[in-house]
Structures are given as C-alpha cells and as structure tokens.
Amino acid sequence: MKDNFLLVINPTAGSISVEEVEGKAKAWSVELDFNLEIYKTTGEDDEARVEELLQEKEYKRVIVAGGDGTINMVASKLLNKDIVLGILACGSANGLAASFQIPKKLDEQFKIALEHRPLAMDTLFVNDRFCAHIADIGINAELIYNYETSKASGMLGYARQSIPTLFKSNYPYEFKIKIEDKVIEGKGVLLAFANAKKYGTNAIINPKGKIDDGSFEVILFKRLNIWEVLKTFLKNTRNKEVYMEIYKTKSVSVNCKTPIALQVDGEFIGEYDTFSAQIKPQSLKLAVPNPK
C-alpha cells in the first residue's frame, strides 16, 4: 500500500510559485510512489481544515510550502505524532529553515522534505501559543506589528519599519524574570525565548542554542543603540554578548509594569504584562539536511 503525503501550500507566501511547487510535488510522488494530497490555504479556517485532513487519513509526511506562520500552524497539529514535517521555505522570513540551514533551492528543499530522516526537535509554548523556534517581547515584536500593518513585504519592508519603530517605542522595558528559584530584574529593549539560533532575517540571536537539548534560552538584550538594533535584526551579526544576558532553562515566567508586544515565530500576537514559556522536549519530527 502506498504511503500518503500531504502538501500544504500558502499561495500568498512571499516567494512562492504555486504552479512550480505543485508540479514538482506531483513529479516526486511518481518517482517515490506515494499518494499526494494538496491543500491550499485560504486564510479562513485553515487550522481546522488541516486538523480534519490529519484525522481523515494516515499521513507519513506533511510538507509545508510557505513562511513561518504557515509552518507554525501546521507544525502545531503534528506534535507528538509519528508524522514527519518537511519545509519548503517560501516566505518573506523563514526562521526555522534558516536555523537548520535548509538550502534555498526548491529542488534541494523537496529532497530534504521527502527523503531525509527526521530530527526529533523541541518546541515551546509561549503564553499557551505554540512556538517552533523563537518568540520575543519588546522592540522586535513592535517592528513585526508595524511591518504587518504597513502591508510591506520582504526584508526591505522590515528595514523601512526599523527606524520609525525605534523612535515610537517606549523602551527600555522593565522585566521581572523568574527562572526556577531565581528572580532577575532588568531593563532592556527585547526579551527573547529562543529554541533555535536564528531569526528569519538570518540574524543569529542565540549562538549556543540547540533545538533538541530539552531546554531553551531566555535572552535579555539590555542597551542596544540604533545601529546595534539594525545589525541585530537585519544582518548576520555574532558579537553582541556585551549587550546580552543569557539564561538556559526549561520554563520561565515574566512580569512587566506595562503591557509589551509579543511575537511568536514572526507573527504579532498582542500586548501583555505577564508571560510564560515552557519547553516540550522532542515533540516534533522535522526533516533536516543532516539528521543524527
């Protein structure tokens, strides 16, 4: 009996060619001899529809062609299931793909997504929201909100929103961070909950991060000036330790004096004055370039 594979395509993703993705997927289904079902997101009830599809059939792999938002939505339905997730990184920002160094060429992405062995990776829940790679509160979440509301696209869109966000923001923010029996009080422009190493902009925020070690990093960015913020979010910079405090943990809770913006996997979620994050060890099977 043939295995079933599901392909989820977001037709509005930043760099996608729906016809090319469909054509290559059908060719692979013939070559590898599997049944292929294709679902195109519409922006309405996609989460419920994907869940229905997963209940209707037994799938060996689910492949997602889209950006971080679409990948996040599908991945949240595959937790603790014996289904492998494959990524075709077609969004404006592709944080999870960047962290695993998934190549940009579509043919190479298909080969990894369909043929490579999976890595059992950790995932996070931040304020009860599923998070595959990085969530943060503060200046970056405000930048993402401004980017989304401006209807800009691509890295240039992020760059155009950077300076206005910096001037309008109320940073530095005050954080009261509780990790196990330790309480840290500090000020900063951003507090990240990082399961992976990179943002979708390819900036390394968490150089020591390992996505399958059963823990994550809480990273406080303390006193970035304008140039350092631009380098952090728009370039691949590494020497930021002087501006950071990093704590490794399995869970964290944070209290703030005023509501602060939260983003999860590149999506603005809202403003809150309390936050929590917990690790879910080895809860998602992801096809990666060099599995163990």
C-alpha positions as a printed Julia matrix, in Angstrom:
292×3 Matrix{Float64}:
   0.0    0.0     0.0
   1.29   3.46   -0.88
   2.12   6.0     1.82
   0.07   9.19    1.99
   1.81  12.57    1.84
   0.05  15.9     2.44
   1.3   19.14    0.85
   0.05  22.38    2.42
   0.63  25.44    0.23
   0.18  29.07    1.19
  -0.48  30.76   -2.18
   0.22  34.22   -0.74
   3.66  33.39    0.71
   6.38  35.88   -0.25
   8.39  33.99   -2.86
   6.13  31.11   -3.86
   5.22  29.85   -7.32
   2.2   27.64   -6.67
   2.34  26.03  -10.11
   6.03  25.17   -9.72
   5.54  23.7    -6.24
   2.55  21.63   -7.36
   4.34  20.4   -10.46
   7.46  19.33   -8.61
   5.4   17.66   -5.85
   3.47  15.6    -8.39
   6.69  14.57  -10.11
   8.18  13.47   -6.77
   5.01  11.5    -5.96
   5.51   9.49   -9.15
   9.24   9.0    -8.56
   8.85   7.9    -4.91
   5.48   6.2    -5.47
   3.31   7.86   -2.82
  -0.22   9.26   -2.76
  -0.22  13.05   -2.76
  -2.94  15.3    -1.41
  -2.67  19.07   -1.78
  -4.33  21.68    0.41
  -4.07  25.41   -0.38
  -4.64  27.78    2.5
  -7.28  30.48    2.12
  -6.87  32.47    5.33
 -10.2   31.16    6.61
 -10.45  28.13    8.92
  -7.15  26.72    7.65
  -6.15  25.39   11.06
  -9.41  23.45   11.44
  -9.22  22.13    7.89
  -5.65  20.85    8.32
  -6.7   19.13   11.53
  -9.61  17.49    9.69
  -7.3   16.24    6.93
  -4.96  14.7     9.5
  -7.89  12.87   11.07
  -9.28  11.63    7.75
  -6.12   9.83    6.61
  -2.89   8.45    7.98
  -0.03  10.54    6.58
   3.64   9.6     6.61
   4.83  13.15    5.92
   3.31  16.62    5.78
   5.15  19.16    3.61
   4.56  22.89    4.08
   5.24  25.45    1.35
   5.03  28.85    3.0
   6.54  31.15    5.59
   6.93  30.84    9.34
   3.25  31.49   10.04
   2.05  28.62    7.86
   4.78  26.31    9.16
   3.83  27.2    12.75
   0.15  26.46   12.09
   0.79  23.04   10.55
   3.55  22.05   12.98
   1.25  22.69   15.94
  -1.0   19.89   14.62
   1.85  17.39   14.39
   3.06  17.5    18.0
   3.85  14.08   19.46
   2.65  12.38   16.26
   4.54   9.85   14.15
   4.39  12.2    11.15
   7.43  13.92    9.67
   7.23  17.64    8.85
   9.05  18.87    5.74
   9.69  22.52    4.92
   9.63  24.34    1.59
  10.72  27.78    2.78
   8.76  30.19    0.59
   8.01  33.08    2.96
   9.48  36.55    3.37
  11.2   35.27    6.52
  11.96  31.63    7.22
  13.35  31.33   10.73
  13.09  27.59   11.26
  14.6   26.85    7.85
  17.43  29.32    8.5
  18.24  27.71   11.84
  18.64  24.3    10.2
  20.46  25.73    7.15
  17.86  24.33    4.79
  19.01  25.38    1.29
  17.11  27.95   -0.74
  16.82  25.95   -3.96
  13.39  24.34   -4.24
  14.68  21.04   -5.64
  17.04  20.63   -2.69
  14.25  21.51   -0.25
  11.99  18.87   -1.79
  14.7   16.22   -1.48
  15.21  17.0     2.22
  11.48  17.26    2.97
  10.6   14.0     1.24
  13.63  11.76    1.72
  15.76  12.82    4.69
  15.46  11.24    8.11
  13.85  13.47   10.76
  15.24  15.11   13.86
  13.05  14.97   16.96
  13.17  18.65   17.9
  11.95  20.51   20.97
   9.13  23.03   20.76
   7.9   25.81   23.05
   4.62  27.1    24.35
   4.66  30.86   25.0
   1.57  32.26   26.69
  -0.08  28.98   25.65
   0.83  29.59   21.99
   2.84  27.0    20.07
   6.32  28.22   19.1
   8.7   26.31   16.82
  11.8   28.5    17.0
  11.78  32.0    18.58
   9.35  34.27   20.41
  10.19  37.65   21.9
   8.71  40.65   23.65
   9.71  44.24   23.04
  11.17  46.12   20.1
  11.18  43.27   17.56
   7.54  42.39   18.22
   6.65  46.07   17.71
   8.64  46.03   14.47
   6.71  42.97   13.26
   3.4   44.63   14.16
   4.36  47.76   12.2
   5.54  45.6     9.3
   2.26  43.68    9.21
   0.05  46.77    9.43
   2.06  48.61    6.76
   1.4   45.75    4.28
   5.06  45.86    3.29
   6.9   42.77    2.05
  10.37  41.25    2.17
  13.49  42.28    4.06
  13.31  45.8     2.63
   9.91  46.15    4.29
  11.43  45.25    7.65
  14.25  47.75    7.11
  11.81  50.56    6.31
   9.92  49.98    9.55
  13.02  49.78   11.78
  13.73  53.48   12.37
  10.06  54.55   12.91
   9.64  51.67   15.38
  12.71  52.72   17.35
  11.52  56.3    17.69
   7.93  55.39   18.65
   8.77  52.61   21.1
   8.72  53.06   24.88
  11.94  51.13   25.51
  13.78  50.33   27.7
  11.22  47.97   29.22
  11.38  46.65   32.75
  11.3   42.87   33.17
  10.95  40.73   36.28
  12.12  37.29   35.17
  11.61  34.14   37.26
  13.66  31.08   36.31
  13.3   28.18   38.78
  14.18  29.71   42.18
  15.99  32.72   40.7
  14.44  36.16   40.11
  16.19  38.58   37.73
  15.1   42.2    37.45
  16.42  44.08   34.48
  15.81  46.64   31.78
  16.18  46.09   28.08
  14.82  46.57   24.59
  13.95  42.92   23.98
  13.49  39.65   25.86
  13.64  36.52   23.71
  12.58  32.91   24.31
  14.85  31.13   21.85
  14.56  27.47   20.94
  16.56  27.95   17.71
  19.59  30.01   16.72
  18.33  32.4    14.05
  15.6   34.82   13.14
  14.14  34.58    9.67
  16.34  37.55    8.71
  19.29  35.16    9.23
  20.48  37.12   12.27
  21.98  34.85   14.92
  20.29  35.69   18.22
  21.2   32.53   20.11
  24.64  31.22   19.02
  24.72  28.49   21.69
  21.16  27.3    21.09
  20.46  23.65   20.35
  16.97  22.74   19.26
  16.89  19.2    20.66
  18.6   19.53   24.07
  15.43  19.69   26.2
  15.89  23.35   27.17
  15.79  26.85   25.66
  17.47  30.2    26.2
  15.99  33.35   27.73
  17.94  36.27   26.26
  17.79  39.83   27.58
  19.04  42.49   25.18
  19.99  45.31   27.52
  21.13  48.5    25.84
  21.22  48.36   22.08
  21.66  51.64   20.26
  20.0   52.24   16.89
  22.92  50.83   14.88
  23.11  47.71   17.03
  19.37  47.07   16.7
  19.6   47.34   12.91
  22.56  44.95   12.85
  20.78  42.52   15.16
  17.62  42.21   13.08
  18.83  42.87    9.56
  22.28  41.3     9.4
  24.08  38.18   10.47
  25.98  39.52   13.5
  27.58  37.46   16.23
  29.44  39.77   18.62
  26.55  41.0    20.75
  27.47  39.38   24.07
  28.25  42.74   25.66
  24.6   43.68   25.14
  23.07  40.37   26.27
  22.32  38.25   29.32
  21.55  34.6    28.51
  19.82  32.07   30.8
  19.25  28.4    29.94
  16.05  26.88   31.3
  13.07  24.59   30.79
  10.48  27.2    31.82
  10.23  30.89   32.65
   7.7   33.45   33.82
   7.96  37.21   33.26
   6.12  40.17   34.75
   6.2   43.69   33.32
   4.93  47.0    34.67
   3.11  47.82   31.44
   1.81  45.71   28.52
   4.52  44.86   25.97
   4.23  43.49   22.43
   4.71  39.73   21.88
   5.62  37.94   18.64
   5.77  34.17   18.11
   7.58  32.7    15.08
   7.36  36.01   13.26
   3.68  36.71   13.99
   2.47  39.56   16.22
   0.24  38.08   18.95
  -0.72  41.05   21.14
   0.37  43.06   24.19
   0.6   41.54   27.68
   2.08  42.33   31.07
   2.69  38.68   32.05
   4.41  35.99   30.02
   5.28  32.32   30.41
   7.26  29.83   28.3
   7.77  26.07   28.67
   9.76  23.52   26.67
   8.18  20.43   25.11
  11.16  18.1    24.57
  11.48  16.2    21.28
   7.84  16.82   20.4
   8.11  17.41   16.63
   9.73  15.34   13.87
  11.34  17.61   11.28
  13.16  16.55    8.11
  16.54  18.35    8.17
  19.66  18.42    5.97
  21.95  16.47    8.29
  19.95  14.38   10.79
  21.77  12.5    13.53
